[in-house]
Amino acid sequence: MPPKSRLDPVVRLQEHRENRSLADLADANQKSSKADAALKEARLRTASDSRVPGNAADWLLAETAHARALGEAASAQRNAHQASEIAGGARVQYLAVHARTEALRRVAEARRSEIVIESSRTERKLAEDLYVTRLGYTRAA
C-alpha cells in the first residue's frame, strides 16, 4: 500500500473537478449532436417542395410554410453553431483541468517515492544503530 502524503486530498479534489469537467464535456457534446441533428432535419424540410397544382391560396400557404421552414433552419444553424462553440469551450476546460490533475498526480507520486526512500533510509539507520549497540562495533565502510 503506498504511503499517504499531504497531497492526497488535493489530488482527490482535483480528480473530482476533472470528473465534473468530463461530465460537462459529455453534456455539451450531446447537446451539440442534438443541435446538429435538428439542423440536418431543418435543412431537409427546407429542401422539399410541397407545392402541388392547385389554387393560389394553396400556393400561398406552401410558400408561407417554406419561408417559416427557412427561418427555422437559420435558427437551427445558429443553435448548432452556439452548441459547437460551447462544446469547444468545454473541451478546452476539460483539457486544462486534466493537465492540472495529471501534474498533481505526478507531484504526489514523486512525494510518495521520497517518503518510501526516506523510510528505507530510516529503517537502515535504525538497523545499523541496533547492530552497533548489540555487537559493539561499526560496519566497515
Number of C-alpha atoms within 10 A of each C-alpha: 3 9 12 12 13 10 15 16 11 15 20 14 12 19 19 13 16 22 15 14 21 19 14 17 22 15 14 21 19 14 18 22 16 15 21 19 14 18 22 15 14 20 18 12 17 18 12 9 10 14 13 9 7 8 8 9 9 14 15 12 13 16 15 12 15 19 13 13 18 17 14 18 21 15 14 21 19 14 19 22 16 14 21 19 14 17 22 16 14 21 19 14 17 21 16 14 20 19 13 16 21 16 13 19 19 13 14 19 17 12 17 19 14 12 16 14 12 12 13 12 12 12 12 12 12 12 12 14 15 12 14 13 11 9 9 9 10 11 7 4 3
